[in-house]
Amino acid sequence: MRPTPGLADERSVDVDEPRDPAPATDRPRLVAAHTDLTPPKEAWAEFLRHCLGCRVCSDVDRVCATAGDLYRAWEAASDRALRRLAW
Ligand SMILES: [Zn+2]
């Protein structure tokens, strides 16, 4: 029997019906809400944004503490992401 055009038959899937259980609220977000980036990518983007606009970072004879902090934040975000994958 051919399905009626415009009407769903028993084989169709309701796209509004949730298929998976809701994620636990205590889990950290996988994607930053304002950028749609993962936490490691967001941390890396923040590090790069700083480095591209920082006078200290552009001078090879100086050390930028802020860039160091942002780099360590990226490392920590990457480590957390890898640990989540390993579970
Ligand atoms: Zn800097």
PDB file of the backbone (N, CA, C, O) and the ligand in Angstrom, with CONECT records:
HET     ZN  A 101       1
ATOM      1  N   MET A   1       0.847  -1.181   0.000  1.00  0.00           N
ATOM      2  CA  MET A   1       0.000   0.000   0.000  1.00  0.00           C
ATOM      3  C   MET A   1       0.885   1.233   0.000  1.00  0.00           C
ATOM      4  O   MET A   1       1.812   1.347   0.802  1.00  0.00           O
ATOM      5  N   ARG A   2       0.599   2.130  -0.881  1.00  0.00           N
ATOM      6  CA  ARG A   2       1.385   3.360  -0.954  1.00  0.00           C
ATOM      7  C   ARG A   2       0.938   4.327   0.128  1.00  0.00           C
ATOM      8  O   ARG A   2      -0.256   4.486   0.378  1.00  0.00           O
ATOM      9  N   PRO A   3       1.923   4.981   0.778  1.00  0.00           N
ATOM     10  CA  PRO A   3       1.543   5.978   1.785  1.00  0.00           C
ATOM     11  C   PRO A   3       0.891   7.183   1.121  1.00  0.00           C
ATOM     12  O   PRO A   3       1.227   7.559  -0.003  1.00  0.00           O
ATOM     13  N   THR A   4      -0.020   7.758   1.825  1.00  0.00           N
ATOM     14  CA  THR A   4      -0.704   8.942   1.336  1.00  0.00           C
ATOM     15  C   THR A   4       0.258  10.125   1.396  1.00  0.00           C
ATOM     16  O   THR A   4       0.832  10.386   2.453  1.00  0.00           O
ATOM     17  N   PRO A   5       0.447  10.835   0.313  1.00  0.00           N
ATOM     18  CA  PRO A   5       1.352  11.995   0.347  1.00  0.00           C
ATOM     19  C   PRO A   5       0.941  12.993   1.431  1.00  0.00           C
ATOM     20  O   PRO A   5      -0.233  13.338   1.569  1.00  0.00           O
ATOM     21  N   GLY A   6       1.929  13.441   2.188  1.00  0.00           N
ATOM     22  CA  GLY A   6       1.659  14.435   3.228  1.00  0.00           C
ATOM     23  C   GLY A   6       1.267  13.832   4.555  1.00  0.00           C
ATOM     24  O   GLY A   6       1.218  14.544   5.558  1.00  0.00           O
ATOM     25  N   LEU A   7       0.987  12.542   4.594  1.00  0.00           N
ATOM     26  CA  LEU A   7       0.606  11.905   5.849  1.00  0.00           C
ATOM     27  C   LEU A   7       1.657  10.858   6.232  1.00  0.00           C
ATOM     28  O   LEU A   7       2.180  10.149   5.372  1.00  0.00           O
ATOM     29  N   ALA A   8       1.953  10.772   7.502  1.00  0.00           N
ATOM     30  CA  ALA A   8       2.938   9.803   7.973  1.00  0.00           C
ATOM     31  C   ALA A   8       2.296   8.428   8.066  1.00  0.00           C
ATOM     32  O   ALA A   8       1.119   8.305   8.406  1.00  0.00           O
ATOM     33  N   ASP A   9       3.072   7.399   7.763  1.00  0.00           N
ATOM     34  CA  ASP A   9       2.578   6.044   7.981  1.00  0.00           C
ATOM     35  C   ASP A   9       3.269   5.453   9.211  1.00  0.00           C
ATOM     36  O   ASP A   9       4.024   6.148   9.892  1.00  0.00           O
ATOM     37  N   GLU A  10       3.019   4.201   9.492  1.00  0.00           N
ATOM     38  CA  GLU A  10       3.552   3.588  10.718  1.00  0.00           C
ATOM     39  C   GLU A  10       5.066   3.449  10.703  1.00  0.00           C
ATOM     40  O   GLU A  10       5.675   3.273  11.759  1.00  0.00           O
ATOM     41  N   ARG A  11       5.690   3.524   9.524  1.00  0.00           N
ATOM     42  CA  ARG A  11       7.149   3.396   9.447  1.00  0.00           C
ATOM     43  C   ARG A  11       7.858   4.724   9.660  1.00  0.00           C
ATOM     44  O   ARG A  11       9.078   4.747   9.825  1.00  0.00           O
ATOM     45  N   SER A  12       7.147   5.794   9.659  1.00  0.00           N
ATOM     46  CA  SER A  12       7.797   7.100   9.784  1.00  0.00           C
ATOM     47  C   SER A  12       8.281   7.316  11.215  1.00  0.00           C
ATOM     48  O   SER A  12       7.830   6.660  12.154  1.00  0.00           O
ATOM     49  N   VAL A  13       9.199   8.243  11.346  1.00  0.00           N
ATOM     50  CA  VAL A  13       9.789   8.560  12.641  1.00  0.00           C
ATOM     51  C   VAL A  13       9.360   9.968  13.014  1.00  0.00           C
ATOM     52  O   VAL A  13       9.445  10.902  12.217  1.00  0.00           O
ATOM     53  N   ASP A  14       8.902  10.089  14.234  1.00  0.00           N
ATOM     54  CA  ASP A  14       8.540  11.410  14.749  1.00  0.00           C
ATOM     55  C   ASP A  14       9.829  12.122  15.146  1.00  0.00           C
ATOM     56  O   ASP A  14      10.476  11.744  16.123  1.00  0.00           O
ATOM     57  N   VAL A  15      10.198  13.145  14.395  1.00  0.00           N
ATOM     58  CA  VAL A  15      11.464  13.828  14.668  1.00  0.00           C
ATOM     59  C   VAL A  15      11.451  14.584  15.982  1.00  0.00           C
ATOM     60  O   VAL A  15      12.511  14.902  16.520  1.00  0.00           O
ATOM     61  N   ASP A  16      10.274  14.876  16.507  1.00  0.00           N
ATOM     62  CA  ASP A  16      10.210  15.599  17.773  1.00  0.00           C
ATOM     63  C   ASP A  16      10.289  14.665  18.977  1.00  0.00           C
ATOM     64  O   ASP A  16      10.455  15.117  20.110  1.00  0.00           O
ATOM     65  N   GLU A  17      10.172  13.375  18.732  1.00  0.00           N
ATOM     66  CA  GLU A  17      10.195  12.435  19.845  1.00  0.00           C
ATOM     67  C   GLU A  17      11.640  12.228  20.308  1.00  0.00           C
ATOM     68  O   GLU A  17      12.499  11.895  19.492  1.00  0.00           O
ATOM     69  N   PRO A  18      11.921  12.418  21.590  1.00  0.00           N
ATOM     70  CA  PRO A  18      13.296  12.203  22.063  1.00  0.00           C
ATOM     71  C   PRO A  18      13.659  10.735  21.985  1.00  0.00           C
ATOM     72  O   PRO A  18      12.901   9.875  22.434  1.00  0.00           O
ATOM     73  N   ARG A  19      14.809  10.449  21.419  1.00  0.00           N
ATOM     74  CA  ARG A  19      15.256   9.060  21.272  1.00  0.00           C
ATOM     75  C   ARG A  19      16.215   8.648  22.383  1.00  0.00           C
ATOM     76  O   ARG A  19      16.251   7.489  22.797  1.00  0.00           O
ATOM     77  N   ASP A  20      16.983   9.615  22.853  1.00  0.00           N
ATOM     78  CA  ASP A  20      17.968   9.304  23.881  1.00  0.00           C
ATOM     79  C   ASP A  20      17.511   9.914  25.201  1.00  0.00           C
ATOM     80  O   ASP A  20      16.781  10.905  25.215  1.00  0.00           O
ATOM     81  N   PRO A  21      17.942   9.321  26.303  1.00  0.00           N
ATOM     82  CA  PRO A  21      17.618   9.968  27.584  1.00  0.00           C
ATOM     83  C   PRO A  21      18.325  11.309  27.676  1.00  0.00           C
ATOM     84  O   PRO A  21      19.377  11.518  27.070  1.00  0.00           O
ATOM     85  N   ALA A  22      17.739  12.204  28.433  1.00  0.00           N
ATOM     86  CA  ALA A  22      18.330  13.533  28.604  1.00  0.00           C
ATOM     87  C   ALA A  22      19.700  13.391  29.263  1.00  0.00           C
ATOM     88  O   ALA A  22      19.868  12.543  30.140  1.00  0.00           O
ATOM     89  N   PRO A  23      20.690  14.207  28.860  1.00  0.00           N
ATOM     90  CA  PRO A  23      22.015  14.106  29.477  1.00  0.00           C
ATOM     91  C   PRO A  23      21.966  14.495  30.942  1.00  0.00           C
ATOM     92  O   PRO A  23      21.164  15.330  31.360  1.00  0.00           O
ATOM     93  N   ALA A  24      22.835  13.874  31.704  1.00  0.00           N
ATOM     94  CA  ALA A  24      22.908  14.194  33.122  1.00  0.00           C
ATOM     95  C   ALA A  24      23.323  15.651  33.280  1.00  0.00           C
ATOM     96  O   ALA A  24      24.159  16.163  32.535  1.00  0.00           O
ATOM     97  N   THR A  25      22.725  16.298  34.257  1.00  0.00           N
ATOM     98  CA  THR A  25      22.983  17.731  34.422  1.00  0.00           C
ATOM     99  C   THR A  25      24.351  18.004  35.031  1.00  0.00           C
ATOM    100  O   THR A  25      24.848  19.125  34.933  1.00  0.00           O
ATOM    101  N   ASP A  26      24.979  16.995  35.665  1.00  0.00           N
ATOM    102  CA  ASP A  26      26.274  17.252  36.290  1.00  0.00           C
ATOM    103  C   ASP A  26      27.425  17.108  35.303  1.00  0.00           C
ATOM    104  O   ASP A  26      28.570  17.392  35.654  1.00  0.00           O
ATOM    105  N   ARG A  27      27.151  16.678  34.089  1.00  0.00           N
ATOM    106  CA  ARG A  27      28.216  16.553  33.095  1.00  0.00           C
ATOM    107  C   ARG A  27      28.517  17.918  32.489  1.00  0.00           C
ATOM    108  O   ARG A  27      27.596  18.694  32.234  1.00  0.00           O
ATOM    109  N   PRO A  28      29.801  18.228  32.254  1.00  0.00           N
ATOM    110  CA  PRO A  28      30.123  19.505  31.614  1.00  0.00           C
ATOM    111  C   PRO A  28      29.640  19.510  30.167  1.00  0.00           C
ATOM    112  O   PRO A  28      29.533  18.460  29.533  1.00  0.00           O
ATOM    113  N   ARG A  29      29.354  20.686  29.659  1.00  0.00           N
ATOM    114  CA  ARG A  29      28.884  20.812  28.286  1.00  0.00           C
ATOM    115  C   ARG A  29      29.974  20.379  27.325  1.00  0.00           C
ATOM    116  O   ARG A  29      31.157  20.615  27.572  1.00  0.00           O
ATOM    117  N   LEU A  30      29.577  19.745  26.228  1.00  0.00           N
ATOM    118  CA  LEU A  30      30.543  19.330  25.231  1.00  0.00           C
ATOM    119  C   LEU A  30      30.914  20.484  24.326  1.00  0.00           C
ATOM    120  O   LEU A  30      31.999  20.497  23.743  1.00  0.00           O
ATOM    121  N   VAL A  31      30.022  21.455  24.204  1.00  0.00           N
ATOM    122  CA  VAL A  31      30.235  22.557  23.277  1.00  0.00           C
ATOM    123  C   VAL A  31      29.908  23.852  24.000  1.00  0.00           C
ATOM    124  O   VAL A  31      28.894  23.942  24.693  1.00  0.00           O
ATOM    125  N   ALA A  32      30.756  24.846  23.843  1.00  0.00           N
ATOM    126  CA  ALA A  32      30.466  26.145  24.432  1.00  0.00           C
ATOM    127  C   ALA A  32      29.248  26.755  23.743  1.00  0.00           C
ATOM    128  O   ALA A  32      29.169  26.773  22.515  1.00  0.00           O
ATOM    129  N   ALA A  33      28.312  27.247  24.526  1.00  0.00           N
ATOM    130  CA  ALA A  33      27.038  27.698  23.980  1.00  0.00           C
ATOM    131  C   ALA A  33      27.193  28.888  23.038  1.00  0.00           C
ATOM    132  O   ALA A  33      26.484  28.974  22.036  1.00  0.00           O
ATOM    133  N   HIS A  34      28.099  29.797  23.339  1.00  0.00           N
ATOM    134  CA  HIS A  34      28.183  31.026  22.547  1.00  0.00           C
ATOM    135  C   HIS A  34      29.021  30.873  21.288  1.00  0.00           C
ATOM    136  O   HIS A  34      28.915  31.706  20.388  1.00  0.00           O
ATOM    137  N   THR A  35      29.854  29.835  21.191  1.00  0.00           N
ATOM    138  CA  THR A  35      30.705  29.693  20.015  1.00  0.00           C
ATOM    139  C   THR A  35      30.506  28.383  19.278  1.00  0.00           C
ATOM    140  O   THR A  35      31.002  28.236  18.161  1.00  0.00           O
ATOM    141  N   ASP A  36      29.798  27.427  19.862  1.00  0.00           N
ATOM    142  CA  ASP A  36      29.651  26.090  19.293  1.00  0.00           C
ATOM    143  C   ASP A  36      30.985  25.386  19.146  1.00  0.00           C
ATOM    144  O   ASP A  36      31.133  24.519  18.284  1.00  0.00           O
ATOM    145  N   LEU A  37      31.961  25.745  19.973  1.00  0.00           N
ATOM    146  CA  LEU A  37      33.254  25.068  19.970  1.00  0.00           C
ATOM    147  C   LEU A  37      33.333  24.132  21.171  1.00  0.00           C
ATOM    148  O   LEU A  37      32.702  24.366  22.202  1.00  0.00           O
ATOM    149  N   THR A  38      34.116  23.073  21.017  1.00  0.00           N
ATOM    150  CA  THR A  38      34.365  22.201  22.159  1.00  0.00           C
ATOM    151  C   THR A  38      35.255  22.949  23.146  1.00  0.00           C
ATOM    152  O   THR A  38      35.934  23.898  22.754  1.00  0.00           O
ATOM    153  N   PRO A  39      35.268  22.546  24.421  1.00  0.00           N
ATOM    154  CA  PRO A  39      36.111  23.259  25.395  1.00  0.00           C
ATOM    155  C   PRO A  39      37.581  23.347  24.989  1.00  0.00           C
ATOM    156  O   PRO A  39      38.173  24.415  25.145  1.00  0.00           O
ATOM    157  N   PRO A  40      38.211  22.268  24.470  1.00  0.00           N
ATOM    158  CA  PRO A  40      39.602  22.445  24.038  1.00  0.00           C
ATOM    159  C   PRO A  40      39.751  23.447  22.891  1.00  0.00           C
ATOM    160  O   PRO A  40      40.688  24.245  22.884  1.00  0.00           O
ATOM    161  N   LYS A  41      38.846  23.409  21.937  1.00  0.00           N
ATOM    162  CA  LYS A  41      38.922  24.368  20.825  1.00  0.00           C
ATOM    163  C   LYS A  41      38.667  25.782  21.312  1.00  0.00           C
ATOM    164  O   LYS A  41      39.296  26.733  20.848  1.00  0.00           O
ATOM    165  N   GLU A  42      37.731  25.915  22.256  1.00  0.00           N
ATOM    166  CA  GLU A  42      37.448  27.239  22.812  1.00  0.00           C
ATOM    167  C   GLU A  42      38.668  27.777  23.551  1.00  0.00           C
ATOM    168  O   GLU A  42      39.009  28.953  23.424  1.00  0.00           O
ATOM    169  N   ALA A  43      39.326  26.909  24.326  1.00  0.00           N
ATOM    170  CA  ALA A  43      40.516  27.339  25.065  1.00  0.00           C
ATOM    171  C   ALA A  43      41.643  27.704  24.100  1.00  0.00           C
ATOM    172  O   ALA A  43      42.367  28.674  24.326  1.00  0.00           O
ATOM    173  N   TRP A  44      41.790  26.931  23.030  1.00  0.00           N
ATOM    174  CA  TRP A  44      42.840  27.221  22.046  1.00  0.00           C
ATOM    175  C   TRP A  44      42.539  28.535  21.324  1.00  0.00           C
ATOM    176  O   TRP A  44      43.444  29.332  21.077  1.00  0.00           O
ATOM    177  N   ALA A  45      41.265  28.758  20.985  1.00  0.00           N
ATOM    178  CA  ALA A  45      40.881  29.997  20.311  1.00  0.00           C
ATOM    179  C   ALA A  45      41.147  31.198  21.212  1.00  0.00           C
ATOM    180  O   ALA A  45      41.580  32.250  20.742  1.00  0.00           O
ATOM    181  N   GLU A  46      40.887  31.039  22.509  1.00  0.00           N
ATOM    182  CA  GLU A  46      41.144  32.138  23.445  1.00  0.00           C
ATOM    183  C   GLU A  46      42.645  32.422  23.539  1.00  0.00           C
ATOM    184  O   GLU A  46      43.066  33.577  23.595  1.00  0.00           O
ATOM    185  N   PHE A  47      43.444  31.354  23.555  1.00  0.00           N
ATOM    186  CA  PHE A  47      44.904  31.511  23.572  1.00  0.00           C
ATOM    187  C   PHE A  47      45.371  32.254  22.319  1.00  0.00           C
ATOM    188  O   PHE A  47      46.168  33.188  22.409  1.00  0.00           O
ATOM    189  N   LEU A  48      44.877  31.841  21.157  1.00  0.00           N
ATOM    190  CA  LEU A  48      45.292  32.486  19.905  1.00  0.00           C
ATOM    191  C   LEU A  48      44.828  33.934  19.827  1.00  0.00           C
ATOM    192  O   LEU A  48      45.576  34.806  19.383  1.00  0.00           O
ATOM    193  N   ARG A  49      43.589  34.193  20.259  1.00  0.00           N
ATOM    194  CA  ARG A  49      43.082  35.576  20.243  1.00  0.00           C
ATOM    195  C   ARG A  49      43.985  36.466  21.084  1.00  0.00           C
ATOM    196  O   ARG A  49      44.307  37.588  20.692  1.00  0.00           O
ATOM    197  N   HIS A  50      44.391  35.956  22.244  1.00  0.00           N
ATOM    198  CA  HIS A  50      45.276  36.744  23.096  1.00  0.00           C
ATOM    199  C   HIS A  50      46.620  36.986  22.404  1.00  0.00           C
ATOM    200  O   HIS A  50      47.096  38.120  22.336  1.00  0.00           O
ATOM    201  N   CYS A  51      47.220  35.920  21.897  1.00  0.00           N
ATOM    202  CA  CYS A  51      48.563  36.032  21.308  1.00  0.00           C
ATOM    203  C   CYS A  51      48.583  36.979  20.114  1.00  0.00           C
ATOM    204  O   CYS A  51      49.549  37.718  19.922  1.00  0.00           O
ATOM    205  N   LEU A  52      47.535  36.960  19.320  1.00  0.00           N
ATOM    206  CA  LEU A  52      47.509  37.805  18.131  1.00  0.00           C
ATOM    207  C   LEU A  52      47.365  39.283  18.473  1.00  0.00           C
ATOM    208  O   LEU A  52      47.740  40.145  17.679  1.00  0.00           O
ATOM    209  N   GLY A  53      46.821  39.580  19.656  1.00  0.00           N
ATOM    210  CA  GLY A  53      46.607  40.978  20.011  1.00  0.00           C
ATOM    211  C   GLY A  53      47.505  41.480  21.128  1.00  0.00           C
ATOM    212  O   GLY A  53      47.322  42.597  21.611  1.00  0.00           O
ATOM    213  N   CYS A  54      48.465  40.679  21.544  1.00  0.00           N
ATOM    214  CA  CYS A  54      49.279  41.033  22.715  1.00  0.00           C
ATOM    215  C   CYS A  54      50.658  41.521  22.281  1.00  0.00           C
ATOM    216  O   CYS A  54      51.338  40.869  21.489  1.00  0.00           O
ATOM    217  N   ARG A  55      51.057  42.664  22.803  1.00  0.00           N
ATOM    218  CA  ARG A  55      52.387  43.211  22.474  1.00  0.00           C
ATOM    219  C   ARG A  55      53.496  42.370  23.092  1.00  0.00           C
ATOM    220  O   ARG A  55      54.553  42.189  22.488  1.00  0.00           O
ATOM    221  N   VAL A  56      53.257  41.861  24.285  1.00  0.00           N
ATOM    222  CA  VAL A  56      54.282  41.042  24.946  1.00  0.00           C
ATOM    223  C   VAL A  56      54.502  39.757  24.151  1.00  0.00           C
ATOM    224  O   VAL A  56      55.643  39.339  23.959  1.00  0.00           O
ATOM    225  N   CYS A  57      53.429  39.133  23.692  1.00  0.00           N
ATOM    226  CA  CYS A  57      53.552  37.890  22.926  1.00  0.00           C
ATOM    227  C   CYS A  57      54.267  38.119  21.594  1.00  0.00           C
ATOM    228  O   CYS A  57      54.936  37.215  21.092  1.00  0.00           O
ATOM    229  N   SER A  58      54.135  39.295  21.026  1.00  0.00           N
ATOM    230  CA  SER A  58      54.769  39.546  19.725  1.00  0.00           C
ATOM    231  C   SER A  58      56.254  39.846  19.869  1.00  0.00           C
ATOM    232  O   SER A  58      56.961  39.905  18.864  1.00  0.00           O
ATOM    233  N   ASP A  59      56.744  40.036  21.081  1.00  0.00           N
ATOM    234  CA  ASP A  59      58.161  40.300  21.327  1.00  0.00           C
ATOM    235  C   ASP A  59      58.822  38.994  21.764  1.00  0.00           C
ATOM    236  O   ASP A  59      58.504  38.459  22.826  1.00  0.00           O
ATOM    237  N   VAL A  60      59.744  38.481  20.943  1.00  0.00           N
ATOM    238  CA  VAL A  60      60.355  37.183  21.244  1.00  0.00           C
ATOM    239  C   VAL A  60      61.274  37.245  22.462  1.00  0.00           C
ATOM    240  O   VAL A  60      61.654  36.204  22.997  1.00  0.00           O
ATOM    241  N   ASP A  61      61.634  38.438  22.905  1.00  0.00           N
ATOM    242  CA  ASP A  61      62.520  38.560  24.048  1.00  0.00           C
ATOM    243  C   ASP A  61      61.765  38.671  25.373  1.00  0.00           C
ATOM    244  O   ASP A  61      62.383  38.804  26.429  1.00  0.00           O
ATOM    245  N   ARG A  62      60.453  38.619  25.324  1.00  0.00           N
ATOM    246  CA  ARG A  62      59.652  38.730  26.550  1.00  0.00           C
ATOM    247  C   ARG A  62      58.801  37.479  26.732  1.00  0.00           C
ATOM    248  O   ARG A  62      58.518  36.751  25.781  1.00  0.00           O
ATOM    249  N   VAL A  63      58.404  37.251  27.977  1.00  0.00           N
ATOM    250  CA  VAL A  63      57.551  36.106  28.303  1.00  0.00           C
ATOM    251  C   VAL A  63      56.217  36.645  28.814  1.00  0.00           C
ATOM    252  O   VAL A  63      56.175  37.486  29.713  1.00  0.00           O
ATOM    253  N   CYS A  64      55.145  36.153  28.234  1.00  0.00           N
ATOM    254  CA  CYS A  64      53.811  36.631  28.604  1.00  0.00           C
ATOM    255  C   CYS A  64      53.163  35.636  29.576  1.00  0.00           C
ATOM    256  O   CYS A  64      52.917  34.480  29.234  1.00  0.00           O
ATOM    257  N   ALA A  65      52.899  36.112  30.778  1.00  0.00           N
ATOM    258  CA  ALA A  65      52.287  35.249  31.787  1.00  0.00           C
ATOM    259  C   ALA A  65      50.851  34.885  31.411  1.00  0.00           C
ATOM    260  O   ALA A  65      50.405  33.765  31.657  1.00  0.00           O
ATOM    261  N   THR A  66      50.131  35.833  30.814  1.00  0.00           N
ATOM    262  CA  THR A  66      48.740  35.555  30.427  1.00  0.00           C
ATOM    263  C   THR A  66      48.689  34.449  29.382  1.00  0.00           C
ATOM    264  O   THR A  66      47.853  33.549  29.458  1.00  0.00           O
ATOM    265  N   ALA A  67      49.592  34.521  28.404  1.00  0.00           N
ATOM    266  CA  ALA A  67      49.625  33.472  27.389  1.00  0.00           C
ATOM    267  C   ALA A  67      49.951  32.124  28.019  1.00  0.00           C
ATOM    268  O   ALA A  67      49.396  31.099  27.624  1.00  0.00           O
ATOM    269  N   GLY A  68      50.849  32.126  28.994  1.00  0.00           N
ATOM    270  CA  GLY A  68      51.165  30.884  29.692  1.00  0.00           C
ATOM    271  C   GLY A  68      49.958  30.314  30.401  1.00  0.00           C
ATOM    272  O   GLY A  68      49.713  29.109  30.361  1.00  0.00           O
ATOM    273  N   ASP A  69      49.194  31.196  31.060  1.00  0.00           N
ATOM    274  CA  ASP A  69      47.983  30.735  31.743  1.00  0.00           C
ATOM    275  C   ASP A  69      46.975  30.170  30.747  1.00  0.00           C
ATOM    276  O   ASP A  69      46.367  29.128  30.992  1.00  0.00           O
ATOM    277  N   LEU A  70      46.803  30.868  29.616  1.00  0.00           N
ATOM    278  CA  LEU A  70      45.832  30.407  28.613  1.00  0.00           C
ATOM    279  C   LEU A  70      46.289  29.088  27.989  1.00  0.00           C
ATOM    280  O   LEU A  70      45.464  28.227  27.686  1.00  0.00           O
ATOM    281  N   TYR A  71      47.591  28.929  27.796  1.00  0.00           N
ATOM    282  CA  TYR A  71      48.105  27.678  27.239  1.00  0.00           C
ATOM    283  C   TYR A  71      47.857  26.526  28.210  1.00  0.00           C
ATOM    284  O   TYR A  71      47.453  25.436  27.806  1.00  0.00           O
ATOM    285  N   ARG A  72      48.105  26.780  29.494  1.00  0.00           N
ATOM    286  CA  ARG A  72      47.855  25.731  30.495  1.00  0.00           C
ATOM    287  C   ARG A  72      46.359  25.425  30.593  1.00  0.00           C
ATOM    288  O   ARG A  72      45.978  24.278  30.827  1.00  0.00           O
ATOM    289  N   ALA A  73      45.517  26.433  30.418  1.00  0.00           N
ATOM    290  CA  ALA A  73      44.068  26.187  30.419  1.00  0.00           C
ATOM    291  C   ALA A  73      43.681  25.303  29.234  1.00  0.00           C
ATOM    292  O   ALA A  73      42.820  24.433  29.360  1.00  0.00           O
ATOM    293  N   TRP A  74      44.320  25.527  28.083  1.00  0.00           N
ATOM    294  CA  TRP A  74      44.055  24.669  26.919  1.00  0.00           C
ATOM    295  C   TRP A  74      44.508  23.240  27.199  1.00  0.00           C
ATOM    296  O   TRP A  74      43.807  22.283  26.869  1.00  0.00           O
ATOM    297  N   GLU A  75      45.699  23.100  27.819  1.00  0.00           N
ATOM    298  CA  GLU A  75      46.181  21.749  28.145  1.00  0.00           C
ATOM    299  C   GLU A  75      45.215  21.045  29.095  1.00  0.00           C
ATOM    300  O   GLU A  75      44.923  19.862  28.924  1.00  0.00           O
ATOM    301  N   ALA A  76      44.721  21.775  30.098  1.00  0.00           N
ATOM    302  CA  ALA A  76      43.803  21.175  31.066  1.00  0.00           C
ATOM    303  C   ALA A  76      42.498  20.776  30.390  1.00  0.00           C
ATOM    304  O   ALA A  76      41.963  19.701  30.663  1.00  0.00           O
ATOM    305  N   ALA A  77      41.974  21.637  29.504  1.00  0.00           N
ATOM    306  CA  ALA A  77      40.728  21.313  28.792  1.00  0.00           C
ATOM    307  C   ALA A  77      40.927  20.104  27.893  1.00  0.00           C
ATOM    308  O   ALA A  77      40.035  19.264  27.773  1.00  0.00           O
ATOM    309  N   SER A  78      42.090  20.009  27.260  1.00  0.00           N
ATOM    310  CA  SER A  78      42.380  18.860  26.398  1.00  0.00           C
ATOM    311  C   SER A  78      42.500  17.584  27.220  1.00  0.00           C
ATOM    312  O   SER A  78      42.012  16.529  26.815  1.00  0.00           O
ATOM    313  N   ASP A  79      43.153  17.684  28.380  1.00  0.00           N
ATOM    314  CA  ASP A  79      43.276  16.504  29.241  1.00  0.00           C
ATOM    315  C   ASP A  79      41.910  16.019  29.708  1.00  0.00           C
ATOM    316  O   ASP A  79      41.640  14.818  29.727  1.00  0.00           O
ATOM    317  N   ARG A  80      41.045  16.972  30.087  1.00  0.00           N
ATOM    318  CA  ARG A  80      39.697  16.579  30.518  1.00  0.00           C
ATOM    319  C   ARG A  80      38.944  15.902  29.387  1.00  0.00           C
ATOM    320  O   ARG A  80      38.255  14.905  29.603  1.00  0.00           O
ATOM    321  N   ALA A  81      39.075  16.444  28.175  1.00  0.00           N
ATOM    322  CA  ALA A  81      38.382  15.857  27.032  1.00  0.00           C
ATOM    323  C   ALA A  81      38.898  14.444  26.742  1.00  0.00           C
ATOM    324  O   ALA A  81      38.117  13.541  26.440  1.00  0.00           O
ATOM    325  N   LEU A  82      40.205  14.263  26.835  1.00  0.00           N
ATOM    326  CA  LEU A  82      40.768  12.927  26.597  1.00  0.00           C
ATOM    327  C   LEU A  82      40.329  11.943  27.666  1.00  0.00           C
ATOM    328  O   LEU A  82      40.054  10.781  27.368  1.00  0.00           O
ATOM    329  N   ARG A  83      40.261  12.398  28.907  1.00  0.00           N
ATOM    330  CA  ARG A  83      39.802  11.498  29.989  1.00  0.00           C
ATOM    331  C   ARG A  83      38.355  11.088  29.752  1.00  0.00           C
ATOM    332  O   ARG A  83      37.982   9.944  30.012  1.00  0.00           O
ATOM    333  N   ARG A  84      37.537  12.019  29.259  1.00  0.00           N
ATOM    334  CA  ARG A  84      36.126  11.672  28.990  1.00  0.00           C
ATOM    335  C   ARG A  84      36.035  10.647  27.874  1.00  0.00           C
ATOM    336  O   ARG A  84      35.179   9.763  27.909  1.00  0.00           O
ATOM    337  N   LEU A  85      36.912  10.756  26.886  1.00  0.00           N
ATOM    338  CA  LEU A  85      36.897   9.772  25.803  1.00  0.00           C
ATOM    339  C   LEU A  85      37.330   8.399  26.299  1.00  0.00           C
ATOM    340  O   LEU A  85      36.858   7.375  25.804  1.00  0.00           O
ATOM    341  N   ALA A  86      38.225   8.383  27.274  1.00  0.00           N
ATOM    342  CA  ALA A  86      38.770   7.114  27.768  1.00  0.00           C
ATOM    343  C   ALA A  86      37.772   6.368  28.628  1.00  0.00           C
ATOM    344  O   ALA A  86      37.956   5.173  28.858  1.00  0.00           O
ATOM    345  N   TRP A  87      36.706   7.027  29.123  1.00  0.00           N
ATOM    346  CA  TRP A  87      35.749   6.331  29.997  1.00  0.00           C
ATOM    347  C   TRP A  87      34.947   5.329  29.246  1.00  0.00           C
ATOM    348  O   TRP A  87      34.097   4.656  29.830  1.00  0.00           O
TER     349      TRP A  87
HETATM  350 ZN    ZN A 101      50.466  37.903  25.714  1.00  0.00          ZN2+
END
